[in-house]
Amino acid sequence: MYRQGDVLIMAVEESEVPAPFLEAPGELRDSRGRLVLALGEVTGHAHAVQGPGRLIRESGTFGPMLLHLPEGGRVVHEEHAVIALPKGWFRVVRQREYVPGAFRVVAD
């Protein structure tokens, strides 16, 4: 399990990934060629992955995002240490916070 700021990354066995997502197209990369896990609305800083792979957004009980890194990768951010990830599948979760009457994704 890995954590960088408000982003939690958990390894997932390929057998646990729902079949439709195994071959699903991934999100587009940003202008720097990265897979952006979370973008800071105020700072413009990003939790992003460098290296080959796919980021798949989905909803439901499995989680909001799946990350597939066939060769491993590096999670980078302008204010945090780099995290090296091994090859495999990962579930990516954004931290949430309670506000009266609702939950929302933490914004930085």
N, C-alpha and C positions, 0 to 999 in steps of 0.2 A: 504494500500500500504506500502511496506517495502523496505528498501534499505540498503544493506551492501556493501560498497565500490562500485565496478563497476557492481554489480548485483542488479537488480530491480525485486521485487516479487509482483505480483498483484493478489488479490483474483478473482476467476472466478466462476460464478454459474455453477453447473453441467449441466444445460440445455444448456449452451453455448459451452460445450466441444463437438467437433465433434464425432459422434457415433463410428467411428473406433478406437478412442483413449480411450474410456471408458474401454475397456477390453484389450488394447494393452499391450504386455509385456514391462517391464521397463528395464532401463539400469542396468548393473551389478554394484554392490557396490564395493568400493575400499577395500584395505586390512584391513582397520579399520572398515568396515561395514557401511560406510557412502555413501550417494548419493551425488556425487560431481557435483555442479552447475557450478563451474569455478575453474580451476587450474592455479596458477601463474607459468608462464614459467620460470621466473627468480628465484623467492623465493621458489617455491615448495609448498607454502601455498595454502590452498583450501577453497573456500566457499562451505560448505557441510551441508547436512541435516542429523541429527540423529533422528532415530525413524522409525517406520514402514511406508511404502509408496512406491511409484513408481515415477521414473523420466522418462518421455517419450520425446525423441527428435523427432521433426517433422519440416518440412519446410512449407513455404507458408505464407499466410496473417495472420493466427492466431498467429503465433509466433514460436520462435525456440525451446522452451521447455515447457512441461506441467508437473506439480508436483501434485501428489495426496497424501494427508496425511489423511488417514481414522481416525487417532487418534490424529492428531496434530503432531508437531515436533519442533525441535530447529535448527536454522541455526547458524553454528559455523565457526569461522575463527581465525587463530592464532593472528591476530592484531586488531580484531574488537570485539565489544560487542556481546554477544549472543542475537539472536532474537527468541522469542517464537512465533510459528505460530499456529493458531487454526486448527481444522480439516477442510478439504475441498480440493478444486482444486485451483491451482495457475498457473499463466503464469509467466515464468522466462525469463527475457531479460538481455542480456549482454550489457553494455554501448559500444557505437560505437564512433569513432572519424573520422573526415574528414582529409584526407591527399590529397595533390594535385591529383585530378583525380579519387579519390575513397574514400570509407568508409571502415573502418576495426574495428574489435573488439579491445577494449582497452586491452593492455597487461601490466601486472605488473611484 
